[in-house]
Amino acid sequence: MPNFETRLKDVSHAAWLIWTANGLGLDDFELEQTSKSATDTANNAYVEGISNKDWVDDTLMRLRSKELTKTIMVPGNPPAHQTLNSPINSIVAAAKTAHELESARRKATRDKAIQRLPL
């Protein structure tokens, strides 16, 4: 069985990936801070004999009580402050941004094609 430090690293990293949606939209400083927070939280959540799954679950419950905020730029709109307090919110925000970027690309392509038509 892996030693405590190896398990702590694995559990804190798994919890961090879920909590931050793989660091989506975080800068280097925020990545470092959230990683440290996940490690500290996992360390505090440890009890003798806990399984890795239960350890990750307990760590996530504690992390989700901490607010993770980030300003997300949305094309065509001013920055909108959003609270990313769960991976689902950040995944939805990423999907919305990707959809809006694709819509903007299609519109630009369509506008360019209209400009080329002879009158």
N, C-alpha and C positions, 0 to 999 in steps of 0.2 A: 504494500500500500504506500502511496506517495506520502512524503513528509508534510508537516503543517504548512511550510512556506510554499511548497508546490501547489498544494490544494488551495491556499489563500490566493495565490496568483491566478489560478484557473477560475475559481469562484468569483473573485472580484472582477476579472475581465469579462466573464459571461454576464454578470449583473450590469457592468458598465455598457456592454454592447446593447443590451435590451433597454436600459434606462435612457441612453442618449441616442438610440437608433443608429448605432455605429458611428457616433460623433457627427452626425449630419449637421452641417452648418456651423460647427464650432471652430474657432480659430485655435492656434497652437496653445495659447495661454489657457483657454477654456478646456481644451483636451487634457492638458496636464492637471488642471484643478479638478475636473470631474473624475479623472482616473484616480487621483489621490483620495478623493471623497469616497469613491466606490471601494477602494482598498481599506480605508479606515472603517467604513461602515461594515464591510464583510468581516474585518477583524473583530469588531465589537459584537457582531451577530453570532460568532462562533460559540458553540457549546460542545463539550466532549461527546463523541459518538454521533454527531449530526451527519446525515448523508449530504453529498454535494448538492443534490436537487433541493433538499430542504434548506440548505445553507444559502443557495442562490435565491430561493423564494423569500426567505426571511430578510436577506440583504435588500432585495428589490422592494419589499414592503417598507423598509426603513428609508430607502433612497427616494421612493415616490412621495414621501412626506416632505422631502426637500424640493423646493421649487427650482426648476431649470428654465431659465428664460433666455431668449435669443431674439434679436430683431431679424426678420426675414424680409428680403427684398422681393417684391412681386412686380413683374414687368408692367409698366404703365401706371403704377400706383406709387404713392409715397410709401416709405417703410412702414410696415404694420407690426406693432408689438404683439407678439404671440407668446403665450406660455406653453412651453413644451414639457408638460408635467407627465407625459406618458409617451412611449414609443409610437402609439397609434396616432397621436396628434402630429408628431413630426413626420410620420410616413404620409399622412393625409396632406400635410403642408407641402411635402416634396412632390407628391403626385399632382397637386393643384398647380404648383409652379411649373412642373414639366408640361402639363396640359396647356397652360397659358403660353409657355414658350413655343410649343408646337403650333398653337393657334396663331401666334404672332408671325411665325415663320411662314405658315401657309398664306396668311394675309399679305405679307411682303412679296411672296412669290406671285400671288394673284395680281397685286397692284403693278408689279414689274411687267407681267404679261399684258396687262391692259394698256400700259404706256407704250408698248411696242406695236400695238395694232395701228395700221394706217387709218387716217380719217378720210 
